[in-house]
């Protein structure tokens, strides 16, 4: 992603200003599609977006930014999955990507067996198309909603300390 310090999963930590600039900048959403995430997850996203609502951020822009960033982070892996799908694997590709793919599949591509109360979040068309394509590669029952939810949960978990700090600042600045 960038050259800031990162944790063992490779997801970087940012200062509040960098985080806000990256994820909370109002961005135009092109024609939109919906994905499902659990109601609890939607509430958590709303809480985060509400922290800096003055910036004009929407839930859909925040979700779209997270998923777009995720695709940039794992672009090399998605390229490998695409090659595998079309039987274009080159010598050495399998060894290079196998372990990474297994970790990725375990984290993001395991279908959830629990029932979902789904709430709808709008994504821009490019993110929705990328989600749809990767889900089609898995063939194991994963849904676009569960894939997107896994990405968002991981993002929120990795940045929990930062988000708590933002929350604390907001509450402490109130009269």
Backbone as CSV, one residue per row, in Angstrom:
resi,resn,N_x,N_y,N_z,CA_x,CA_y,CA_z,C_x,C_y,C_z
1,UNK,0.814,-1.184,0.000,0.000,0.000,0.000,0.861,1.252,0.000
2,UNK,1.471,1.530,1.150,2.413,2.630,1.196,3.580,2.211,2.059
3,UNK,4.512,3.117,2.299,5.713,2.704,3.006,5.647,2.956,4.511
4,UNK,4.463,3.182,5.051,4.328,3.324,6.496,4.524,1.973,7.163
5,UNK,4.688,1.984,8.490,4.846,0.720,9.193,3.606,-0.134,9.000
6,UNK,3.810,-1.446,9.038,2.670,-2.329,8.831,2.744,-3.488,9.807
7,UNK,1.609,-4.160,9.959,1.570,-5.299,10.865,1.855,-6.585,10.100
8,UNK,1.718,-7.732,10.790,2.101,-8.995,10.168,1.235,-9.368,8.973
9,UNK,0.032,-8.815,8.849,-0.818,-9.151,7.710,-0.508,-8.285,6.499
10,UNK,0.390,-7.307,6.664,0.744,-6.452,5.537,-0.138,-5.231,5.408
11,UNK,-1.131,-5.075,6.292,-2.003,-3.913,6.224,-1.355,-2.784,7.010
12,UNK,-1.164,-1.664,6.359,-0.441,-0.560,6.980,-1.306,0.194,7.983
13,UNK,-0.643,0.788,8.964,-1.322,1.683,9.892,-1.024,3.123,9.468
14,UNK,-2.002,3.994,9.666,-1.810,5.385,9.272,-2.095,6.306,10.444
15,UNK,-1.606,7.522,10.325,-2.041,8.542,11.272,-3.489,8.866,10.946
16,UNK,-4.161,9.538,11.877,-5.568,9.861,11.646,-5.756,10.703,10.385
17,UNK,-4.860,11.669,10.166,-4.989,12.520,8.978,-4.840,11.710,7.697
18,UNK,-3.845,10.816,7.674,-3.636,9.994,6.477,-4.820,9.064,6.249
19,UNK,-5.318,8.497,7.340,-6.458,7.586,7.251,-7.684,8.321,6.710
20,UNK,-7.936,9.495,7.284,-9.100,10.269,6.851,-8.973,10.671,5.389
21,UNK,-7.770,11.080,4.990,-7.568,11.479,3.600,-7.829,10.301,2.661
22,UNK,-7.388,9.127,3.078,-7.497,7.959,2.206,-8.918,7.417,2.125
23,UNK,-9.598,7.336,3.278,-10.895,6.661,3.305,-12.097,7.570,3.472
24,UNK,-11.893,8.800,3.939,-13.043,9.634,4.244,-13.175,10.846,3.334
25,UNK,-12.495,10.836,2.221,-12.636,11.926,1.269,-13.851,11.625,0.399
26,UNK,-14.690,12.623,0.250,-15.869,12.406,-0.591,-15.405,12.061,-2.000
27,UNK,-15.900,10.973,-2.537,-15.519,10.616,-3.892,-16.774,10.334,-4.701
28,UNK,-16.783,10.774,-5.940,-17.979,10.537,-6.742,-18.140,9.039,-6.986
29,UNK,-19.342,8.545,-6.800,-19.619,7.136,-7.049,-20.301,7.046,-8.405
30,UNK,-19.702,6.258,-9.286,-20.319,6.084,-10.588,-21.555,5.212,-10.407
31,UNK,-22.171,4.754,-11.492,-23.422,4.024,-11.291,-23.181,2.878,-10.313
32,UNK,-24.155,2.652,-9.447,-23.923,1.854,-8.254,-24.595,0.492,-8.321
33,UNK,-23.997,-0.448,-7.591,-24.612,-1.744,-7.378,-24.636,-1.996,-5.890
34,UNK,-25.480,-2.911,-5.466,-25.601,-3.193,-4.041,-24.930,-4.511,-3.692
35,UNK,-24.370,-4.566,-2.488,-23.917,-5.829,-1.927,-24.554,-5.967,-0.557
36,UNK,-24.589,-7.179,-0.045,-25.147,-7.387,1.283,-24.043,-7.544,2.309
37,UNK,-24.193,-6.893,3.427,-23.332,-7.148,4.582,-24.269,-7.313,5.776
38,UNK,-23.775,-7.907,6.852,-24.668,-8.121,7.989,-25.076,-6.785,8.590
39,UNK,-26.209,-6.800,9.243,-26.723,-5.585,9.862,-25.737,-5.033,10.884
40,UNK,-25.136,-5.924,11.674,-24.148,-5.469,12.665,-22.979,-4.761,11.994
41,UNK,-22.524,-5.335,10.875,-21.395,-4.743,10.157,-21.785,-3.367,9.619
42,UNK,-22.993,-3.250,9.082,-23.444,-1.963,8.562,-23.476,-0.919,9.678
43,UNK,-23.935,-1.312,10.855,-23.983,-0.384,11.987,-22.582,0.082,12.369
44,UNK,-21.624,-0.842,12.341,-20.251,-0.472,12.690,-19.683,0.506,11.661
45,UNK,-19.983,0.260,10.390,-19.516,1.166,9.334,-20.146,2.551,9.531
46,UNK,-21.444,2.567,9.822,-22.122,3.850,10.045,-21.479,4.614,11.193
47,UNK,-21.139,3.893,12.271,-20.496,4.549,13.414,-19.204,5.235,12.997
48,UNK,-18.409,4.527,12.192,-17.127,5.083,11.759,-17.351,6.303,10.875
49,UNK,-18.257,6.181,9.920,-18.523,7.294,9.002,-19.063,8.498,9.761
50,UNK,-19.884,8.249,10.768,-20.442,9.353,11.559,-19.378,10.148,12.297
51,UNK,-18.234,9.530,12.555,-17.166,10.237,13.270,-16.690,11.462,12.496
52,UNK,-16.725,11.383,11.193,-16.264,12.536,10.423,-17.279,12.918,9.356
53,UNK,-18.537,12.866,9.715,-19.607,13.185,8.772,-19.452,14.580,8.186
54,UNK,-18.775,15.463,8.912,-18.601,16.826,8.407,-17.809,16.844,7.104
55,UNK,-17.089,15.783,6.799,-16.323,15.723,5.553,-17.152,15.300,4.359
56,UNK,-18.418,15.002,4.578,-19.286,14.623,3.470,-19.153,13.166,3.062
57,UNK,-18.493,12.359,3.877,-18.321,10.950,3.544,-19.635,10.201,3.691
58,UNK,-19.864,9.250,2.824,-21.038,8.391,2.938,-20.584,6.975,3.243
59,UNK,-21.503,6.161,3.733,-21.190,4.758,3.994,-20.710,4.085,2.715
60,UNK,-21.406,4.362,1.616,-21.033,3.689,0.367,-19.644,4.103,-0.105
61,UNK,-19.284,5.390,0.072,-17.953,5.828,-0.354,-16.872,5.177,0.506
62,UNK,-17.158,5.023,1.791,-16.197,4.411,2.707,-15.984,2.942,2.352
63,UNK,-17.076,2.216,2.158,-16.980,0.796,1.788,-16.258,0.647,0.460
64,UNK,-16.608,1.482,-0.493,-15.976,1.416,-1.808,-14.478,1.669,-1.710
65,UNK,-14.082,2.632,-0.868,-12.657,2.943,-0.702,-11.911,1.768,-0.083
66,UNK,-12.510,1.118,0.915,-11.869,-0.032,1.559,-11.647,-1.150,0.550
67,UNK,-12.694,-1.455,-0.222,-12.591,-2.586,-1.150,-11.649,-2.266,-2.303
68,UNK,-11.700,-1.028,-2.803,-10.772,-0.643,-3.874,-9.332,-0.756,-3.384
69,UNK,-9.097,-0.346,-2.147,-7.758,-0.417,-1.571,-7.320,-1.869,-1.393
70,UNK,-8.245,-2.709,-0.991,-7.966,-4.142,-0.835,-7.512,-4.740,-2.169
71,UNK,-8.198,-4.383,-3.239,-7.830,-4.936,-4.546,-6.451,-4.474,-4.986
72,UNK,-6.091,-3.231,-4.644,-4.736,-2.761,-4.976,-3.698,-3.551,-4.194
73,UNK,-3.988,-3.791,-2.909,-3.045,-4.503,-2.039,-2.774,-5.924,-2.528
74,UNK,-3.808,-6.583,-3.033,-3.684,-7.993,-3.411,-3.719,-8.201,-4.922
75,UNK,-3.338,-7.169,-5.666,-3.431,-7.244,-7.124,-2.666,-8.440,-7.691
76,UNK,-1.466,-8.707,-7.164,-0.656,-9.814,-7.669,-1.368,-11.152,-7.472
77,UNK,-2.078,-11.293,-6.362,-2.779,-12.547,-6.095,-3.967,-12.704,-7.025
78,UNK,-4.681,-11.627,-7.254,-5.820,-11.688,-8.157,-5.366,-12.010,-9.578
79,UNK,-4.195,-11.504,-9.954,-3.653,-11.819,-11.281,-3.381,-13.316,-11.391
80,UNK,-2.843,-13.901,-10.317,-2.583,-15.342,-10.322,-3.891,-16.123,-10.438
81,UNK,-4.911,-15.711,-9.688,-6.203,-16.392,-9.746,-6.775,-16.300,-11.158
82,UNK,-6.591,-15.143,-11.786,-7.083,-14.980,-13.158,-6.356,-15.924,-14.106
83,UNK,-5.026,-16.021,-13.955,-4.250,-16.934,-14.801,-4.706,-18.376,-14.618
84,UNK,-4.932,-18.747,-13.357,-5.360,-20.119,-13.073,-6.706,-20.405,-13.726
85,UNK,-7.597,-19.428,-13.678,-8.936,-19.600,-14.237,-8.868,-19.866,-15.736
86,UNK,-7.944,-19.197,-16.406,-7.858,-19.328,-17.865,-6.713,-20.234,-18.314
87,UNK,-6.213,-21.077,-17.384,-5.138,-22.030,-17.709,-3.924,-21.357,-18.328
88,UNK,-3.513,-20.237,-17.753,-2.352,-19.496,-18.255,-1.221,-19.477,-17.230
89,UNK,-1.173,-20.491,-16.362,-0.138,-20.542,-15.335,1.225,-20.755,-15.982
90,UNK,2.217,-19.986,-15.535,3.579,-20.116,-16.042,4.418,-20.927,-15.056
91,UNK,5.559,-21.429,-15.519,6.452,-22.195,-14.654,6.860,-21.336,-13.452
92,UNK,6.716,-21.894,-12.257,7.087,-21.175,-11.037,5.949,-20.399,-10.396
93,UNK,4.875,-20.163,-11.141,3.759,-19.390,-10.589,3.133,-20.073,-9.382
94,UNK,2.929,-21.376,-9.501,2.230,-22.093,-8.441,2.977,-21.991,-7.113
95,UNK,4.285,-22.260,-7.143,5.085,-22.197,-5.923,5.089,-20.782,-5.350
96,UNK,5.143,-19.817,-6.244,5.228,-18.418,-5.830,3.969,-17.960,-5.093
97,UNK,2.821,-18.443,-5.548,1.567,-17.918,-5.031,0.794,-18.860,-4.116
98,UNK,1.160,-20.138,-4.052,0.330,-21.119,-3.359,0.070,-20.764,-1.893
99,UNK,1.131,-20.484,-1.153,0.971,-20.193,0.268,0.145,-18.926,0.477
100,UNK,0.435,-17.912,-0.323,-0.314,-16.659,-0.220,-1.781,-16.895,-0.530
101,UNK,-2.037,-17.688,-1.574,-3.423,-17.961,-1.949,-4.150,-18.695,-0.828
102,UNK,-3.484,-19.679,-0.214,-4.134,-20.447,0.852,-4.514,-19.548,2.027
103,UNK,-3.604,-18.645,2.404,-3.907,-17.718,3.502,-5.057,-16.788,3.114
104,UNK,-5.011,-16.314,1.879,-6.044,-15.400,1.398,-7.397,-16.095,1.366
105,UNK,-7.407,-17.312,0.819,-8.663,-18.057,0.717,-9.247,-18.323,2.100
106,UNK,-8.380,-18.652,3.040,-8.849,-18.932,4.400,-9.449,-17.679,5.031
107,UNK,-8.815,-16.537,4.766,-9.278,-15.301,5.394,-10.506,-14.715,4.714
108,UNK,-10.543,-14.750,3.382,-11.590,-14.021,2.665,-12.601,-14.881,1.917
109,UNK,-12.236,-16.088,1.547,-13.081,-16.830,0.617,-13.746,-18.054,1.236
110,UNK,-13.909,-18.066,2.541,-14.639,-19.157,3.181,-16.100,-18.740,3.299
111,UNK,-16.997,-19.522,2.715,-18.413,-19.140,2.826,-18.874,-19.242,4.274
112,UNK,-19.716,-18.328,4.661,-20.236,-18.353,6.023,-21.462,-19.249,6.065
113,UNK,-21.523,-20.111,7.078,-22.683,-20.993,7.184,-23.771,-20.378,8.051
114,UNK,-23.445,-19.267,8.704,-24.467,-18.635,9.540,-25.429,-17.828,8.677
115,UNK,-26.667,-17.759,9.121,-27.643,-16.996,8.341,-27.337,-15.516,8.485
116,UNK,-27.659,-14.780,7.463,-27.336,-13.355,7.459,-28.601,-12.506,7.435
117,UNK,-28.610,-11.482,8.281,-29.578,-10.406,8.096,-28.849,-9.413,7.217
118,UNK,-29.243,-9.312,5.968,-28.448,-8.493,5.062,-28.975,-7.071,4.971
119,UNK,-28.032,-6.143,5.018,-28.338,-4.741,4.775,-27.597,-4.377,3.495
120,UNK,-28.107,-3.429,2.761,-27.514,-3.145,1.455,-26.605,-1.933,1.507
121,UNK,-25.450,-2.086,0.910,-24.467,-1.012,0.807,-24.171,-0.828,-0.670
122,UNK,-24.101,0.407,-1.114,-23.812,0.668,-2.522,-22.314,0.768,-2.759
123,UNK,-21.866,0.144,-3.832,-20.466,0.225,-4.255,-20.413,0.804,-5.651
124,UNK,-19.242,1.347,-6.013,-19.151,1.761,-7.401,-19.042,0.516,-8.279
125,UNK,-19.334,0.690,-9.549,-19.456,-0.443,-10.466,-18.167,-1.249,-10.576
126,UNK,-17.011,-0.574,-10.572,-15.742,-1.295,-10.705,-15.520,-2.242,-9.538
127,UNK,-15.798,-1.781,-8.326,-15.637,-2.642,-7.148,-16.610,-3.814,-7.204
128,UNK,-17.846,-3.531,-7.586,-18.842,-4.601,-7.652,-18.433,-5.652,-8.679
129,UNK,-17.916,-5.205,-9.824,-17.489,-6.152,-10.861,-16.310,-6.992,-10.400
130,UNK,-15.357,-6.363,-9.708,-14.196,-7.104,-9.217,-14.622,-8.132,-8.174
131,UNK,-15.526,-7.752,-7.288,-16.040,-8.696,-6.298,-16.697,-9.883,-6.984
132,UNK,-17.526,-9.573,-7.961,-18.262,-10.628,-8.660,-17.301,-11.598,-9.348
133,UNK,-16.251,-11.061,-9.965,-15.308,-11.909,-10.686,-14.567,-12.845,-9.732
134,UNK,-14.083,-12.317,-8.614,-13.331,-13.158,-7.680,-14.234,-14.209,-7.059
135,UNK,-15.454,-13.825,-6.715,-16.393,-14.794,-6.158,-16.654,-15.914,-7.160
136,UNK,-16.720,-15.579,-8.441,-16.980,-16.612,-9.455,-15.822,-17.597,-9.566
137,UNK,-14.616,-17.177,-9.180,-13.457,-18.075,-9.258,-13.441,-19.110,-8.143
138,UNK,-14.096,-18.812,-7.020,-13.906,-19.664,-5.843,-14.636,-20.988,-5.943
139,UNK,-15.846,-20.978,-6.455,-16.596,-22.211,-6.618,-16.890,-22.937,-5.316
140,UNK,-16.892,-22.255,-4.191,-17.117,-22.954,-2.927,-18.273,-22.376,-2.120
141,UNK,-19.157,-21.680,-2.773,-20.344,-21.190,-2.082,-20.220,-19.815,-1.464
142,UNK,-19.066,-19.166,-1.621,-18.917,-17.822,-1.083,-19.843,-16.875,-1.846
143,UNK,-20.356,-15.864,-1.165,-21.207,-14.879,-1.820,-20.483,-13.541,-1.872
144,UNK,-20.945,-12.663,-2.746,-20.347,-11.330,-2.824,-20.476,-10.632,-1.473
145,UNK,-21.630,-10.805,-0.834,-21.835,-10.182,0.469,-20.850,-10.675,1.512
146,UNK,-20.625,-11.997,1.559,-19.716,-12.532,2.582,-18.270,-12.158,2.286
147,UNK,-17.916,-12.065,1.003,-16.564,-11.666,0.620,-16.323,-10.212,1.015
148,UNK,-17.259,-9.340,0.653,-17.128,-7.925,1.011,-17.112,-7.755,2.522
149,UNK,-17.951,-8.516,3.200,-18.002,-8.425,4.660,-16.667,-8.823,5.278
150,UNK,-16.043,-9.881,4.735,-14.744,-10.325,5.257,-13.689,-9.235,5.083
151,UNK,-13.695,-8.568,3.929,-12.736,-7.490,3.677,-12.946,-6.352,4.684
152,UNK,-14.205,-5.968,4.864,-14.509,-4.849,5.755,-14.184,-5.202,7.206
153,UNK,-14.544,-6.423,7.630,-14.248,-6.851,9.006,-12.752,-6.823,9.261
154,UNK,-11.981,-7.320,8.295,-10.531,-7.341,8.465,-9.993,-5.922,8.570
155,UNK,-10.487,-5.052,7.698,-10.056,-3.653,7.710,-10.355,-3.005,9.059
156,UNK,-11.578,-3.184,9.539,-11.955,-2.563,10.808,-11.168,-3.158,11.968
157,UNK,-10.921,-4.460,11.926,-10.162,-5.109,12.999,-8.719,-4.618,13.014
158,UNK,-8.113,-4.494,11.820,-6.715,-4.074,11.742,-6.544,-2.623,12.175
159,UNK,-7.594,-1.844,12.028,-7.506,-0.417,12.351,-8.297,-0.046,13.605
160,UNK,-8.591,-1.046,14.425,-9.429,-0.812,15.606,-8.840,0.255,16.535
161,UNK,-7.548,0.168,16.766,-6.903,1.130,17.661,-7.039,2.554,17.126
162,UNK,-6.833,2.710,15.831,-6.961,4.020,15.208,-8.396,4.527,15.298
163,UNK,-9.355,3.651,15.014,-10.752,4.063,15.049,-11.186,4.423,16.472
164,UNK,-10.717,3.665,17.457,-11.025,3.996,18.858,-10.443,5.360,19.222
165,UNK,-9.240,5.628,18.724,-8.594,6.910,18.984,-9.392,8.050,18.357
166,UNK,-9.886,7.823,17.130,-10.697,8.842,16.467,-11.973,9.084,17.268
167,UNK,-12.586,7.996,17.717,-13.821,8.099,18.488,-13.583,8.899,19.770
168,UNK,-12.494,8.585,20.442,-12.137,9.267,21.680,-11.946,10.763,21.438
169,UNK,-11.250,11.107,20.352,-11.023,12.519,20.033,-12.335,13.253,19.797
170,UNK,-13.255,12.592,19.081,-14.542,13.220,18.783,-15.309,13.477,20.077
171,UNK,-15.387,12.461,20.933,-16.146,12.612,22.173,-15.487,13.609,23.123
172,UNK,-14.161,13.633,23.161,-13.451,14.543,24.067,-13.527,15.996,23.617
173,UNK,-13.798,16.209,22.339,-13.850,17.580,21.836,-15.240,18.186,21.976
174,UNK,-16.213,17.362,22.402,-17.564,17.887,22.559,-17.669,18.674,23.862
175,UNK,-18.457,19.771,23.848,-18.594,20.601,25.059,-19.310,19.852,26.173
